[in-house]
């Protein structure tokens, strides 16, 4: 998941440099990419434990996709708001939404096909 997150974020910054920025005065672009991918992966990894703790049961892939999509979007937005520490910046909320949806699709692909989850 970490590699998929990092690859999608890198490609977004590469193809849309006016919307997604990696790096600042304190962090190089690769350091910012690493920090952002790790933070997002840590955030995503806590979804299922928190749902179990809250005793929330979601049935079906669509419900889980909505939850993970929202967590991706909110996680990206929070990481971008702390750009001075993470080196990751986005231009607008719509970028967070689009990037969150693309990340969600990539994570689903990794989860279903590579990891063999059903």
N, CA, C and O of each residue as an XYZ file, in Angstrom:
472
protein
N       0.823     -1.192      0.000
C       0.000      0.000      0.000
C       0.870      1.260      0.000
O       0.568      2.238     -0.684
N       1.937      1.218      0.768
C       2.841      2.362      0.862
C       3.405      2.730     -0.506
O       3.451      3.905     -0.870
N       3.828      1.735     -1.250
C       4.409      1.991     -2.571
C       3.355      2.538     -3.525
O       3.633      3.461     -4.291
N       2.165      1.985     -3.488
C       1.083      2.476     -4.355
C       0.743      3.925     -4.020
O       0.581      4.749     -4.920
N       0.634      4.239     -2.736
C       0.353      5.618     -2.328
C       1.449      6.564     -2.801
O       1.171      7.633     -3.345
N       2.698      6.157     -2.589
C       3.825      6.989     -3.011
C       3.857      7.197     -4.518
O       4.124      8.303     -4.987
N       3.589      6.149     -5.273
C       3.604      6.249     -6.731
C       2.517      7.188     -7.238
O       2.778      8.017     -8.110
N       1.319      7.073     -6.713
C       0.211      7.939     -7.145
C       0.506      9.394     -6.791
O       0.279     10.284     -7.611
N       1.002      9.645     -5.601
C       1.313     11.017     -5.185
C       2.439     11.585     -6.052
O       2.383     12.743     -6.464
N       3.458     10.771     -6.328
C       4.560     11.217     -7.193
C       4.048     11.568     -8.587
O       4.402     12.611     -9.138
N       3.218     10.698     -9.154
C       2.687     10.953    -10.496
C       1.805     12.202    -10.527
O       1.822     12.957    -11.499
N       1.041     12.411     -9.469
C       0.209     13.614     -9.395
C       1.075     14.868     -9.383
O       0.774     15.845    -10.069
N       2.148     14.837     -8.602
C       3.053     15.996     -8.543
C       3.790     16.184     -9.863
O       4.056     17.316    -10.266
N       4.122     15.096    -10.535
C       4.843     15.160    -11.799
C       3.968     15.727    -12.922
O       4.398     16.599    -13.677
N       2.738     15.220    -13.019
C       1.861     15.632    -14.115
C       1.078     16.914    -13.825
O       0.654     17.595    -14.759
N       0.880     17.251    -12.562
C       0.117     18.442    -12.188
C       0.898     19.280    -11.170
O       0.456     19.438    -10.032
N       2.054     19.817    -11.572
C       2.905     20.545    -10.625
C       2.275     21.828    -10.102
O       2.709     22.343     -9.071
N       1.277     22.351    -10.776
C       0.599     23.540    -10.285
C      -0.439     23.231     -9.220
O      -0.920     24.131     -8.531
N      -0.784     21.949     -9.084
C      -1.812     21.549     -8.127
C      -1.273     20.735     -6.960
O      -1.790     20.820     -5.846
N      -0.240     19.950     -7.213
C       0.351     19.099     -6.175
C       1.843     19.415     -6.101
O       2.551     19.356     -7.106
N       2.311     19.749     -4.903
C       3.707     20.147     -4.716
C       4.347     19.230     -3.687
O       3.775     18.952     -2.633
N       5.543     18.769     -4.015
C       6.343     17.984     -3.080
C       7.620     18.743     -2.783
O       8.347     19.138     -3.694
N       7.891     18.945     -1.497
C       9.116     19.616     -1.083
C       8.878     21.048     -0.652
O       7.940     21.707     -1.102
N       9.742     21.511      0.224
C       9.734     22.903      0.671
C      11.155     23.279      1.084
O      12.103     22.577      0.731
N      11.313     24.344      1.806
C      12.651     24.791      2.204
C      13.320     23.810      3.169
O      14.547     23.761      3.257
N      12.520     23.039      3.885
C      13.064     22.111      4.875
C      13.232     20.686      4.364
O      14.119     19.960      4.812
N      12.368     20.287      3.415
C      12.366     18.908      2.940
C      12.526     18.851      1.427
O      11.923     19.639      0.698
N      13.341     17.915      0.965
C      13.455     17.700     -0.474
C      12.166     17.050     -0.980
O      11.337     16.605     -0.186
N      12.007     16.999     -2.276
C      10.793     16.412     -2.839
C      10.689     14.928     -2.495
O       9.591     14.441     -2.225
N      11.790     14.207     -2.497
C      11.747     12.781     -2.153
C      11.438     12.567     -0.674
O      10.709     11.641     -0.319
N      11.980     13.407      0.176
C      11.670     13.309      1.605
C      10.190     13.617      1.841
O       9.529     12.942      2.630
N       9.677     14.636      1.157
C       8.263     14.989      1.284
C       7.376     13.852      0.784
O       6.355     13.541      1.398
N       7.761     13.241     -0.314
C       7.008     12.105     -0.849
C       6.994     10.956      0.151
O       5.953     10.341      0.383
N       8.131     10.673      0.733
C       8.229      9.585      1.710
C       7.377      9.867      2.939
O       6.626      9.004      3.391
N       7.492     11.060      3.471
C       6.708     11.432      4.663
C       5.214     11.360      4.360
O       4.444     10.819      5.153
N       4.806     11.899      3.226
C       3.386     11.919      2.868
C       2.851     10.514      2.666
O       1.777     10.187      3.169
N       3.581      9.675      1.939
C       3.131      8.300      1.702
C       3.036      7.514      3.001
O       2.090      6.752      3.201
N       4.008      7.694      3.881
C       3.975      6.991      5.170
C       2.799      7.468      6.020
O       2.069      6.650      6.580
N       2.613      8.769      6.119
C       1.502      9.293      6.919
C       0.149      8.832      6.383
O      -0.718      8.424      7.155
N      -0.033      8.895      5.074
C      -1.308      8.467      4.496
C      -1.530      6.975      4.713
O      -2.648      6.554      5.009
N      -0.489      6.180      4.571
C      -0.614      4.743      4.797
C      -0.942      4.452      6.259
O      -1.751      3.571      6.548
N      -0.322      5.183      7.177
C      -0.647      5.004      8.597
C      -2.096      5.383      8.896
O      -2.777      4.701      9.662
N      -2.556      6.457      8.297
C      -3.946      6.881      8.498
C      -4.897      5.810      7.976
O      -5.841      5.422      8.665
N      -4.650      5.337      6.766
C      -5.515      4.329      6.146
C      -5.499      3.019      6.941
O      -6.522      2.343      7.053
N      -4.345      2.669      7.485
C      -4.242      1.403      8.226
C      -5.062      1.409      9.511
O      -5.311      0.350     10.086
N      -5.483      2.575      9.965
C      -6.251      2.667     11.202
C      -7.762      2.638     10.993
O      -8.517      2.660     11.964
N      -8.210      2.589      9.751
C      -9.652      2.612      9.478
C     -10.343      1.386     10.057
O     -11.287      1.524     10.834
N      -9.892      0.194      9.696
C     -10.560     -1.020     10.181
C     -10.501     -1.159     11.701
O     -11.523     -1.467     12.313
N      -9.337     -0.942     12.339
C      -9.339     -1.022     13.811
C     -10.300     -0.025     14.471
O     -10.946     -0.348     15.468
N     -10.389      1.182     13.912
C     -11.308      2.172     14.489
C     -12.769      1.793     14.252
O     -13.616      2.019     15.116
N     -13.067      1.221     13.092
C     -14.434      0.759     12.838
C     -14.803     -0.371     13.795
O     -15.924     -0.413     14.303
N     -13.868     -1.285     14.044
C     -14.128     -2.379     14.987
C     -14.292     -1.847     16.403
O     -15.160     -2.304     17.148
N     -13.460     -0.883     16.773
C     -13.551     -0.285     18.102
C     -14.898      0.408     18.297
O     -15.492      0.333     19.373
N     -15.374      1.077     17.255
C     -16.663      1.768     17.311
C     -17.832      0.819     17.063
O     -18.991      1.232     17.105
N     -17.526     -0.451     16.807
C     -18.536     -1.479     16.537
C     -19.422     -1.119     15.359
O     -20.635     -1.324     15.381
N     -18.777     -0.571     14.321
C     -19.473     -0.228     13.087
C     -19.207     -1.333     12.075
O     -18.057     -1.674     11.800
N     -20.279     -1.887     11.527
C     -20.127     -2.936     10.526
C     -20.606     -2.400      9.184
O     -21.751     -1.971      9.033
N     -19.712     -2.436      8.229
C     -20.051     -2.006      6.878
C     -20.113     -3.226      5.986
O     -19.195     -4.046      5.969
N     -21.201     -3.339      5.246
C     -21.369     -4.492      4.378
C     -21.135     -4.087      2.938
O     -21.682     -3.097      2.453
N     -20.331     -4.854      2.282
C     -20.095     -4.642      0.866
C     -18.914     -3.746      0.571
O     -18.506     -2.912      1.379
N     -18.384     -3.952     -0.621
C     -17.224     -3.179     -1.059
C     -17.551     -1.705     -1.257
O     -16.699     -0.845     -1.035
N     -18.780     -1.406     -1.675
C     -19.131     -0.011     -1.944
C     -19.093      0.826     -0.668
O     -18.578      1.944     -0.677
N     -19.624      0.304      0.410
C     -19.622      1.029      1.688
C     -18.200      1.238      2.181
O     -17.856      2.314      2.670
N     -17.385      0.219      2.052
C     -15.987      0.356      2.464
C     -15.247      1.351      1.571
O     -14.412      2.120      2.047
N     -15.558      1.332      0.279
C     -14.909      2.267     -0.646
C     -15.256      3.707     -0.289
O     -14.401      4.589     -0.376
N     -16.482      3.951      0.105
C     -16.890      5.302      0.510
C     -16.110      5.737      1.752
O     -15.593      6.853      1.803
N     -16.025      4.862      2.743
C     -15.313      5.191      3.974
C     -13.834      5.449      3.686
O     -13.276      6.458      4.117
N     -13.207      4.529      2.954
C     -11.787      4.706      2.635
C     -11.556      5.935      1.764
O     -10.550      6.627      1.920
N     -12.478      6.208      0.851
C     -12.350      7.404      0.023
C     -12.390      8.672      0.862
O     -11.580      9.579      0.667
N     -13.327      8.734      1.788
C     -13.416      9.903      2.675
C     -12.176     10.042      3.553
O     -11.690     11.150      3.779
N     -11.673      8.931      4.039
C     -10.465      8.970      4.864
C      -9.275      9.439      4.029
O      -8.454     10.222      4.508
N      -9.174      8.968      2.786
C      -8.101      9.432      1.892
C      -8.180     10.934      1.675
O      -7.173     11.634      1.780
N      -9.368     11.427      1.375
C      -9.547     12.851      1.093
C      -9.223     13.687      2.325
O      -8.472     14.659      2.237
N      -9.778     13.318      3.458
C      -9.532     14.067      4.693
C      -8.066     13.952      5.102
O      -7.464     14.933      5.540
N      -7.493     12.761      4.962
C      -6.084     12.571      5.294
C      -5.171     13.431      4.434
O      -4.243     14.060      4.942
N      -5.434     13.457      3.131
C      -4.647     14.309      2.236
C      -4.776     15.777      2.617
O      -3.788     16.511      2.632
N      -5.975     16.192      2.918
C      -6.206     17.589      3.271
C      -5.444     17.971      4.541
O      -4.836     19.039      4.610
N      -5.482     17.096      5.535
C      -4.770     17.365      6.789
C      -3.259     17.381      6.563
O      -2.558     18.256      7.070
N      -2.766     16.416      5.805
C      -1.325     16.364      5.520
C      -0.898     17.621      4.765
O       0.164     18.182      5.036
N      -1.722     18.058      3.823
C      -1.394     19.262      3.051
C      -1.450     20.518      3.923
O      -0.687     21.455      3.692
N      -2.324     20.554      4.902
C      -2.417     21.721      5.783
C      -1.212     21.824      6.707
O      -0.956     22.886      7.274
N      -0.478     20.742      6.860
C       0.731     20.757      7.678
C       1.968     20.711      6.776
O       2.965     20.071      7.109
N       1.892     21.387      5.649
C       2.946     21.343      4.622
C       4.301     21.795      5.137
O       5.332     21.354      4.628
N       4.319     22.648      6.120
C       5.601     23.106      6.659
C       6.392     21.934      7.246
O       7.623     21.959      7.262
N       5.683     20.905      7.730
C       6.330     19.731      8.310
C       6.432     18.569      7.327
O       7.398     17.807      7.360
N       5.434     18.434      6.453
C       5.385     17.281      5.551
C       5.981     17.559      4.181
O       6.423     16.631      3.503
N       6.002     18.814      3.761
C       6.500     19.153      2.445
C       5.521     18.843      1.331
O       5.878     18.924      0.155
N       4.292     18.489      1.678
C       3.257     18.151      0.696
C       2.219     19.258      0.657
O       1.675     19.651      1.689
N       1.952     19.755     -0.532
C       0.959     20.814     -0.667
C       0.036     20.563     -1.842
O       0.438     19.993     -2.857
N      -1.203     20.995     -1.692
C      -2.180     20.931     -2.777
C      -2.826     22.307     -2.913
O      -2.876     23.085     -1.961
N      -3.317     22.585     -4.116
C      -3.820     23.925     -4.378
C      -5.253     24.151     -3.899
O      -5.576     25.242     -3.430
N      -6.105     23.153     -4.006
C      -7.514     23.329     -3.638
C      -8.089     22.048     -3.043
O      -7.477     20.982     -3.101
N      -9.264     22.183     -2.479
C      -9.973     21.023     -1.941
C     -10.306     20.038     -3.056
O     -10.271     18.825     -2.848
N     -10.625     20.555     -4.229
C     -10.970     19.650     -5.338
C      -9.797     18.752     -5.710
O     -10.006     17.617     -6.139
N      -8.581     19.230     -5.557
C      -7.400     18.390     -5.804
C      -7.359     17.261     -4.781
O      -7.042     16.123     -5.125
N      -7.676     17.569     -3.537
C      -7.717     16.533     -2.501
C      -8.780     15.489     -2.835
O      -8.564     14.294     -2.639
N      -9.916     15.937     -3.335
C     -10.992     15.005     -3.686
C     -10.568     14.110     -4.846
O     -10.715     12.890     -4.776
N     -10.048     14.706     -5.903
C      -9.641     13.920     -7.077
C      -8.501     12.963     -6.717
O      -8.548     11.782     -7.062
N      -7.491     13.468     -6.033
C      -6.359     12.627     -5.648
C      -6.797     11.539     -4.670
O      -6.300     10.414     -4.731
N      -7.719     11.866     -3.771
C      -8.248     10.874     -2.834
C      -8.980      9.753     -3.537
O      -8.851      8.589     -3.155
N      -9.754     10.090     -4.566
C     -10.482      9.073     -5.339
C      -9.500      8.187     -6.110
O      -9.651      6.965     -6.135
N      -8.501      8.799     -6.735
C      -7.496      8.020     -7.473
C      -6.717      7.112     -6.513
O      -6.465      5.949     -6.827
N      -6.342      7.634     -5.367
C      -5.662      6.810     -4.361
C      -6.547      5.671     -3.891
O      -6.071      4.556     -3.681
N      -7.824      5.944     -3.726
C      -8.764      4.922     -3.302
C      -8.825      3.788     -4.318
O      -8.831      2.616     -3.942
N      -8.870      4.129     -5.594
C      -8.892      3.107     -6.643
C      -7.599      2.296     -6.646
O      -7.634      1.073     -6.785
N      -6.467      2.965     -6.494
C      -5.183      2.261     -6.462
C      -5.098      1.341     -5.239
O      -4.617      0.213     -5.342
N      -5.559      1.819     -4.095
C      -5.533      1.002     -2.888
C      -6.447     -0.211     -3.031
O      -6.107     -1.306     -2.584
N      -7.594     -0.014     -3.647
C      -8.516     -1.122     -3.884
C      -7.858     -2.165     -4.786
O      -7.957     -3.365     -4.532
N      -7.183     -1.698     -5.843
C      -6.483     -2.598     -6.751
C      -5.430     -3.408     -5.998
O      -5.353     -4.626     -6.160
N      -4.631     -2.750     -5.190
C      -3.601     -3.447     -4.413
C      -4.250     -4.415     -3.440
O      -3.807     -5.556     -3.305
N      -5.278     -3.973     -2.774
C      -5.942     -4.790     -1.762
C      -6.572     -6.031     -2.378
O      -6.436     -7.126     -1.833
N      -7.254     -5.879     -3.497
C      -7.944     -7.002     -4.126
C      -7.027     -7.905     -4.922
O      -7.064     -9.124     -4.753
N      -6.210     -7.338     -5.777
C      -5.448     -8.158     -6.712
C      -4.104     -8.608     -6.172
O      -3.739     -9.775     -6.315
N      -3.370     -7.710     -5.560
C      -2.025     -8.059     -5.118
C      -2.054     -8.828     -3.801
O      -1.362     -9.835     -3.651
N      -2.844     -8.361     -2.863
C      -2.867     -8.987     -1.547
C      -3.841    -10.150     -1.474
O      -3.827    -10.908     -0.504
N      -4.689    -10.302     -2.488
C      -5.605    -11.433     -2.554
C      -6.736    -11.399     -1.562
O      -7.270    -12.450     -1.206
N      -7.124    -10.216     -1.099
C      -8.238    -10.094     -0.139
C      -9.562    -10.264     -0.862
O      -9.702     -9.896     -2.028
N     -10.533    -10.828     -0.152
C     -11.867    -10.999     -0.732
C     -12.891    -10.285      0.109
O     -14.079    -10.310     -0.213
